[in-house]
Amino acid sequence: MASNPPPHRSERLEIIVTSKVVTIGEIVVEIMAVHPGDGFREPIELIGPFPSGAPAIFIDQLARQGHPCAMVSCVGDDDFGWLNIERLRKDGVDVSAIRVHEDAVTGSAFVRYRESGDRDFVFNIRHSANGHIGLTPEARAVIAAAGHLHVMGSSLSSPAIIEAVLFALDEIKGRGGTVSFDPNIRKEMLGFPEMRAALDLVLAGTDLFLPSGDELLLFADAPDEAAALAQLLGRGLKAIVLKHGSAGARYVSADEDISAPGFRVTEVDPTGAGDCFGATFVAGWLAGRDPAEALLRANAAGALAVTKKGPMEGVSSTDQLDDFIASAEPVA
């Protein structure tokens, strides 16, 4: 008996694109100093609040690409929490698993740029509503409907979030789904034993790895980038996308090695650029785009993100990316 012919490419793309993406992690508001300076030890002019949190920025950008997605998180029953929920819902994110906690306040981050370009932060994350993120019935429901998990390493800061992420990873991989992983972490944070162990467990289940610069070397016992890439691919990763900020990015798999330049823009605020880059690449990767095209679009999303003040204000739609790529100047 003759077998059915394989689906046309367009049919295969439709099958992949309808795979829902879920991410688990912090939601905060960001309040920014208007003028550069050293810290917050005197009254200064502020702007905000802006919706923020690395996984929230990622999932918002993914939704703007037209990809079905959901977020597991927790906010307070306050203006800051509803600001985030309403923004994510408006942009197309399934917010059914974002818990609204009656007694906890929404997380916050106060940010001030120094003259050097470095930043000073005052965070309220661990002791905010983010400390109550966990496997609620609503969280289990969106995980059950997902075909892809995106993990942000900076979110692995509490036992409950680690439990939820590892549960989702096992569930989604167990039914043939995929995982992407952006470490988004500073070396100093690796001193927490639970986080280090969780990062290694996530990496072991990762298909698409998205480190920035020297983050690559935190996960490989290797002296340089080339050796680290070879070692990590040897562990079973399908592909690695190495982000180099304004200099562009590189895609490496077992049979491809592609680099794409960044785009020349005037930077206003770099917060969220890596998250927008990652979401755009993941959207293309899941849709079956050619890696070179996915990389180009991700670089464009990162470039657009830095042109607006506020971490989620620089997110972009597919049409905006098309227009930008058609007219922007690549970095030589």
VOVEX-602761 format. One line per 10 residues: number of its first residue (from 0); their letters; for each residue z, y, x of N, C-alpha, C. Coordinates in steps of 0.05 Angstrom, whole numbers. Layout:
BEGIN
NUM> a> Z,Y,X,Z,Y,X,Z,Y,X; ...;
// end
This chain:
BEGIN
0> masnppphrs> 0,-24,17,0,0,0,0,25,18; -18,43,12,-21,67,29,3,85,25; 12,97,46,35,115,45,24,143,36; 42,159,25,34,186,17,28,202,41; 9,220,40,2,237,63,25,256,68; 29,265,94,50,284,100,45,310,86; 66,326,81,62,352,67,48,371,86; 33,389,73,21,410,88,43,427,101; 35,442,122,55,458,137,70,477,118; 55,490,100,68,508,81,89,495,64;
10> erleiivtsk> 84,470,57,104,455,41,128,448,58; 124,441,84,146,435,102,163,460,106; 150,483,109,165,508,112,182,514,88; 172,509,64,187,514,40,212,496,39; 209,471,47,232,453,48,253,463,66; 245,473,90,265,482,109,278,508,100; 262,527,90,272,553,83,293,552,61; 291,532,42,310,531,21,337,519,30; 339,511,55,364,501,66,384,524,69; 406,523,54,425,545,54,441,546,80;
20> vvtigeivve> 446,570,90,462,574,114,490,583,106; 511,572,119,538,582,114,550,590,141; 567,611,140,583,618,163,611,623,154; 630,620,173,659,621,167,672,639,186; 685,660,177,699,678,196,707,704,184; 713,723,202,727,747,195,708,768,182; 721,783,164,709,807,152,728,830,158; 718,852,167,735,876,173,720,901,164; 735,923,163,721,949,163,724,961,191; 704,976,198,704,990,224,705,1020,219;
30> imavhpgdgf> 724,1033,232,727,1061,231,724,1072,259; 706,1091,262,697,1099,289,704,1128,295; 711,1133,320,714,1161,329,687,1175,330; 686,1199,321,661,1214,322,654,1222,350; 673,1229,367,668,1238,394,679,1219,415; 665,1216,437,676,1198,459,703,1209,469; 718,1190,480,744,1198,492,759,1173,500; 784,1177,508,801,1155,517,822,1149,496; 816,1130,479,836,1119,461,842,1136,436; 865,1131,424,872,1142,398,901,1154,399;
40> repieligpf> 908,1167,420,936,1177,422,939,1206,414; 920,1216,399,922,1242,387,904,1243,362; 908,1261,343,891,1262,320,862,1269,328; 843,1254,317,815,1259,323,799,1255,298; 774,1264,299,755,1261,277,744,1233,276; 745,1221,252,736,1193,248,714,1192,228; 698,1170,229,677,1165,209,679,1136,200; 675,1130,175,678,1104,164,692,1105,137; 699,1083,126,697,1056,137,670,1044,133; 662,1027,153,637,1012,152,643,982,149;
50> psgapaifid> 628,968,133,631,939,132,625,926,159; 641,906,167,637,895,194,649,867,196; 650,858,221,658,831,227,634,816,236; 634,803,260,610,791,271,597,771,252; 611,752,240,598,734,222,587,748,197; 601,769,188,591,784,164,565,798,170; 564,811,194,538,824,202,516,804,203; 522,781,216,502,759,219,491,751,191; 509,745,173,501,734,147,487,755,130; 494,780,133,480,802,119,451,805,129;
60> qlarqghpca> 448,804,155,421,805,166,404,781,158; 417,758,157,402,734,148,393,736,120; 410,747,103,403,751,75,380,771,73; 379,791,90,358,811,89,331,798,97; 332,775,111,307,761,117,298,743,94; 312,744,72,305,728,49,314,700,50; 333,694,67,342,666,70,368,662,54; 369,640,39,394,635,23,418,630,41; 440,642,35,463,640,53,489,647,39; 511,638,51,538,643,39,557,647,62;
70> mvscvgdddf> 580,659,55,601,664,75,628,655,64; 643,642,81,671,635,75,689,655,90; 706,669,76,723,689,88,746,696,69; 761,717,76,782,727,60,786,756,65; 789,772,43,794,800,45,818,807,27; 828,831,30,849,840,12,838,851,-13; 855,853,-34,847,865,-59,850,895,-57; 833,906,-39,835,935,-33,807,946,-30; 805,972,-27,778,984,-25,762,974,-1; 776,968,21,762,958,45,750,930,39;
80> gwlnierlrk> 765,914,25,754,887,18,731,888,0; 733,905,-21,712,906,-41,687,920,-29; 691,939,-11,668,951,4,651,930,17; 664,910,30,650,889,43,637,870,24; 652,861,4,641,843,-16,616,854,-30; 619,879,-39,596,892,-53,572,895,-35; 576,901,-10,553,904,9,540,877,13; 555,856,18,543,830,22,529,820,-3; 542,823,-26,529,814,-51,503,829,-56; 503,855,-51,479,872,-56,456,862,-39;
90> dgvdvsairv> 462,854,-14,441,846,4,433,816,1; 446,802,-18,437,775,-24,454,752,-14; 478,758,-4,495,737,6,511,725,-17; 514,699,-18,532,685,-37,560,691,-28; 575,706,-44,603,714,-36,624,698,-52; 616,676,-64,634,661,-81,657,649,-66; 654,645,-39,675,633,-23,690,654,-6; 686,680,-13,703,701,0,727,705,-18; 750,696,-9,774,698,-25,784,727,-25; 794,736,-48,807,762,-50,837,757,-52;
100> hedavtgsaf> 852,764,-31,880,758,-29,896,781,-41; 915,774,-59,930,795,-73,950,809,-55; 961,796,-35,983,807,-20,976,815,9; 952,808,19,944,814,46,924,837,46; 923,851,68,904,873,70,879,865,85; 857,877,79,832,872,93,834,880,123; 823,863,140,823,869,169,809,895,176; 816,906,199,804,931,207,801,932,237; 783,950,245,778,955,274,773,984,277; 789,998,293,785,1026,300,772,1026,328;
110> vryresgdrd> 750,1041,330,733,1040,354,729,1068,365; 732,1071,391,724,1096,404,709,1091,430; 687,1104,432,671,1102,457,682,1120,478; 683,1110,503,690,1127,526,665,1140,536; 668,1159,554,644,1173,566,627,1153,581; 639,1132,592,624,1112,607,607,1093,590; 612,1094,563,599,1075,545,616,1052,538; 638,1047,552,657,1026,544,671,1034,519; 685,1015,506,697,1020,480,727,1014,481; 743,1030,466,771,1024,461,773,1014,432;
120> fvfnirhsan> 789,993,428,792,981,401,821,980,393; 827,984,368,852,977,356,846,959,333; 853,933,335,846,913,316,870,906,298; 864,900,272,882,886,255,866,864,242; 866,841,255,850,818,245,868,794,240; 883,785,261,898,760,258,919,762,236; 932,786,233,953,789,213,943,801,187; 917,802,183,905,812,159,898,789,140; 882,795,120,873,774,102,857,753,116; 846,760,139,831,740,154,848,716,163;
130> ghigltpear> 874,721,165,893,699,171,895,679,149; 883,684,126,885,666,103,859,652,98; 840,654,116,814,639,113,820,609,115; 808,594,97,813,565,97,795,550,78; 800,524,75,783,507,59,792,508,29; 786,530,17,791,532,-12,770,515,-27; 775,510,-53,754,496,-68,727,510,-67; 727,536,-67,701,551,-66,688,548,-39; 704,547,-17,693,542,9,681,514,11; 694,495,1,684,467,1,657,466,-14;
140> aviaaaghlh> 656,481,-36,631,481,-53,607,492,-38; 611,515,-24,588,526,-10,581,509,15; 600,497,27,595,478,50,579,454,40; 586,444,16,572,421,5,543,427,-1; 537,453,-6,510,461,-13,493,470,11; 506,470,34,492,482,58,478,460,74; 456,469,87,441,451,105,443,461,134; 455,484,138,458,495,165,484,511,167; 498,507,189,522,522,195,518,540,219; 525,565,217,525,583,240,554,589,248;
150> vmgsslsspa> 560,584,273,588,588,283,588,612,302; 607,630,297,612,652,315,638,646,331; 636,644,357,659,635,373,683,653,370; 679,679,367,701,697,364,718,692,340; 707,677,320,722,671,296,742,649,299; 740,634,321,756,610,325,784,617,336; 797,635,322,822,647,332,847,638,317; 844,620,297,867,610,283,862,581,276; 884,565,274,881,536,267,866,532,241; 871,549,221,858,545,195,828,549,196;
160> iieavlfald> 819,569,211,790,574,214,778,551,230; 791,543,251,781,521,268,777,496,250; 797,490,234,796,467,216,772,469,197; 768,493,185,746,497,167,719,494,180; 716,506,204,691,504,219,685,475,226; 704,461,237,699,433,245,694,415,221; 707,421,199,701,406,174,672,411,166; 664,436,165,636,443,158,616,430,177; 622,431,202,604,420,222,600,390,217; 622,375,213,620,346,208,605,340,182;
170> eikgrggtvs> 611,356,161,598,351,136,568,356,137; 560,379,149,532,387,149,516,370,168; 527,364,192,513,347,211,511,318,199; 532,310,185,532,283,174,510,277,154; 500,298,141,479,294,122,452,304,133; 450,307,159,425,313,172,419,343,175; 440,360,171,436,388,175,437,397,204; 436,423,208,436,433,236,457,454,239; 462,461,265,483,480,272,473,499,293; 478,525,290,473,545,311,500,556,319;
180> fdpnirkeml> 502,565,344,528,573,356,524,597,374; 536,619,367,536,643,384,565,646,394; 569,643,420,597,644,431,611,671,425; 596,693,429,607,720,422,636,723,431; 641,717,456,668,715,466,671,727,494; 694,738,499,700,748,526,715,726,541; 712,726,567,724,706,584,754,705,581; 767,728,577,796,730,574,806,714,550; 790,711,530,799,697,505,800,667,509; 788,657,531,788,628,535,814,617,545;
190> gfpemraald> 834,635,549,861,625,557,876,612,534; 867,615,510,880,602,487,870,573,485; 887,553,489,878,525,491,864,516,465; 873,524,442,861,515,417,832,526,415; 828,551,423,801,562,422,782,548,441; 791,544,465,774,530,485,766,503,476; 785,488,465,778,461,455,759,462,432; 763,482,414,746,485,391,717,493,399; 715,511,418,689,519,428,674,494,439; 687,477,454,674,453,465,666,434,443;
200> lvlagtdlfl> 682,431,422,675,413,400,651,424,385; 650,450,381,627,462,367,602,458,384; 604,464,410,581,461,427,570,432,426; 587,412,425,578,384,424,562,378,400; 566,394,378,551,389,353,529,409,349; 523,426,369,504,448,365,475,439,370; 457,450,354,429,446,358,416,470,372; 424,494,363,413,519,374,436,536,385; 435,541,411,456,556,425,446,583,432; 463,605,426,454,632,429,473,649,446;
210> psgdelllfa> 477,643,471,495,658,488,483,684,497; 501,703,505,492,728,517,499,728,547; 478,733,564,483,736,592,500,715,605; 523,724,617,540,707,632,556,687,614; 555,690,588,568,671,570,558,643,576; 533,641,583,521,615,589,537,600,609; 547,613,630,561,600,652,589,592,644; 599,602,622,626,593,612,626,565,601; 602,555,595,599,529,582,586,508,599; 581,515,624,568,496,642,581,497,670;
220> dapdeaaala> 583,475,682,593,473,710,569,476,728; 559,500,730,534,505,745,535,532,759; 522,535,781,524,560,797,506,582,787; 485,576,771,467,597,763,454,591,737; 438,610,727,426,607,700,408,582,698; 391,578,717,372,555,716,387,529,714; 408,525,731,423,500,731,439,497,705; 449,519,695,465,518,670,447,510,646; 423,522,645,405,515,623,397,485,624; 391,475,648,384,447,650,407,429,643;
230> qllgrglkai> 431,436,651,455,420,645,460,419,615; 459,442,602,465,444,573,444,430,557; 419,433,564,398,418,549,401,388,553; 411,380,576,417,351,581,439,340,564; 455,357,552,477,348,534,467,344,506; 442,350,500,432,345,473,425,369,456; 429,393,467,420,417,452,390,416,448; 381,425,425,352,426,420,339,450,433; 354,472,433,343,497,445,366,516,452; 360,533,471,379,554,479,364,581,478;
240> vlkhgsagar> 376,601,465,365,628,466,385,645,481; 376,655,503,393,671,521,387,700,517; 407,715,507,404,743,501,410,760,525; 393,780,531,397,798,553,396,827,544; 405,832,520,407,860,510,380,874,510; 380,898,520,355,914,519,333,902,537; 341,885,555,321,872,572,305,850,558; 314,842,534,299,821,520,314,795,518; 300,774,515,313,748,511,294,725,520; 306,701,523,292,678,533,298,654,516;
250> yvsadedisa> 277,639,509,280,614,493,273,591,511; 291,571,513,286,548,530,293,523,514; 274,504,514,278,477,503,268,457,523; 267,432,515,259,411,534,230,415,543; 213,428,526,185,430,533,174,459,531; 192,479,527,182,507,526,202,525,541; 191,545,553,207,566,566,192,593,562; 203,609,543,189,633,534,207,657,537; 197,679,548,212,703,549,198,725,534; 213,743,522,202,766,508,218,791,514;
260> pgfrvtevdp> 204,813,519,218,838,526,232,850,502; 251,868,508,263,884,487,245,907,480; 255,925,462,239,948,454,254,973,461; 238,994,467,249,1019,476,258,1035,451; 285,1040,449,296,1056,428,318,1074,439; 327,1093,423,350,1109,430,375,1097,419; 393,1089,436,417,1075,427,437,1094,415; 447,1088,391,468,1104,378,494,1088,378; 492,1062,371,516,1045,369,507,1016,373; 516,1003,394,507,975,400,521,954,384;
270> tgagdcfgat> 543,961,370,557,940,355,540,927,334; 539,901,334,524,886,314,496,878,322; 486,889,345,459,883,354,455,853,359; 474,841,373,471,812,378,472,795,353; 488,804,334,490,789,308,463,791,293; 451,815,292,425,819,279,404,803,293; 404,803,320,386,787,336,388,757,328; 413,747,328,418,719,323,409,711,295; 416,727,275,408,720,248,378,719,244; 364,738,257,335,739,254,322,715,268;
280> fvagwlagrd> 333,708,291,322,684,305,327,659,289; 352,656,279,359,632,263,341,630,238; 336,653,225,319,652,202,291,642,209; 280,652,231,254,643,240,254,614,248; 274,606,263,277,578,272,278,558,249; 294,565,228,296,548,205,270,548,188; 256,570,189,231,571,174,207,559,189; 212,549,213,190,536,228,171,556,242; 181,581,247,164,600,261,160,590,290; 138,598,302,134,593,331,156,607,346;
290> paeallrana> 168,594,366,191,607,380,184,634,392; 160,638,402,153,664,413,153,686,392; 144,680,368,145,699,346,173,704,337; 189,683,335,217,686,326,232,703,346; 227,699,372,240,714,393,232,744,391; 207,749,387,197,777,384,211,791,361; 213,778,339,225,790,315,255,793,319; 268,775,333,297,777,338,302,801,357; 285,805,377,288,828,394,284,854,379; 266,854,360,261,878,344,286,884,327;
300> agalavtkkg> 298,863,315,322,866,299,345,877,315; 348,867,339,369,878,357,365,907,364; 339,914,369,333,941,376,338,960,353; 330,952,329,335,969,305,364,973,300; 380,952,306,408,953,300,423,975,315; 414,980,340,429,1000,356,422,1028,349; 403,1032,331,394,1060,325,410,1073,303; 429,1058,291,446,1069,270,475,1067,277; 491,1087,268,519,1087,272,532,1070,251; 548,1050,259,560,1032,240,549,1004,245;
310> pmegvsstdq> 566,984,247,558,957,256,538,943,238; 540,949,211,521,935,193,500,954,182; 500,979,192,481,999,181,453,995,193; 451,980,215,425,976,228,411,950,220; 421,936,199,407,912,191,379,919,180; 361,899,180,334,905,174,321,883,157; 303,890,140,288,871,124,263,861,140; 250,841,129,226,831,142,204,852,143; 201,868,122,181,890,123,188,911,144; 213,918,146,221,937,167,215,927,195;
320> lddfiasaep> 220,901,199,214,889,225,184,890,230; 167,883,210,138,884,213,129,912,222; 139,933,208,131,960,213,140,969,241; 164,961,249,175,968,275,159,956,298; 153,930,295,138,915,316,110,927,319; 98,936,297,71,947,298,70,973,313; 92,988,315,91,1014,327,109,1018,351; 127,999,356,148,1003,377,136,998,405; 150,1009,425,141,1006,453,160,985,466; 149,963,476,165,943,490,175,955,517;
330> va> 198,945,525,209,952,551,192,938,573; 182,953,592,165,942,613,180,922,630;
// end
